[in-house]
């Protein structure tokens, strides 16, 4: 289910960006430690992919029992939005526009709105509760070389009903038992040539 939800979020964002994003978003993908760069050069390579959106699983708390063999499991996914600007700090967040209102540079605030519009209340065709928006946090708002970077994290909550596994299916069903009667000597040892004196079959079916 986790993989399906993560992929569903990415697919939904891709489709919404194509229809409403104006082509500003360069990449929408799963987060893979992109911001854990060990050097300024590595981080500069990450910034070169901005504006971008990443999706990652954040957490899941204890499931709640909702039936004899069913539980509801809550999930939290985080969507990271990142924008940059070579102008001013405000531009990385608020974007840049022409006098007629045409956007020149998308900011992290606009990316956040795009994500919210695409995901809020969306089931993405999956057997989950509609996505609900959660906490928004600032991860980066700093300057690197000649670029100002703004990265925000947006949490989305959902849940799915999980059926408990059928443990009875793990136990092989025995219908009959074969019983052989073998000759033993007085000491209780089987003779050198043990022979089955008689066989019996016990039916265990009710």
Number of C-alpha atoms within 10 A of each C-alpha: 12 12 10 11 21 18 17 18 26 21 15 17 23 19 12 17 20 13 10 13 17 11 9 18 20 12 13 20 19 18 15 10 7 13 14 10 13 8 8 11 12 14 15 15 12 16 22 14 15 21 25 22 28 19 23 22 18 13 11 14 9 10 16 13 13 12 11 8 11 15 17 17 17 18 22 20 23 23 26 27 28 29 31 31 24 15 12 16 18 17 22 27 26 18 21 19 13 9 7 6 8 9 14 11 20 25 26 27 20 17 27 22 10 17 23 18 14 19 21 15 15 18 18 19 9 13 12 19 16 19 22 17 19 14 10 15 12 13 15 14 18 13 15 15 9 10 19 22 27 28 27 22 20 19 20 23 20 20 18 17 18 16 13 11 10 9 7 8 8 8 8 7 10 9 10 11 11 9 11 12 12 14 15 13 9 8 7 8 10 13 13 8 8 12 13 10 9 10 10 10 10 10 11 10 8 4
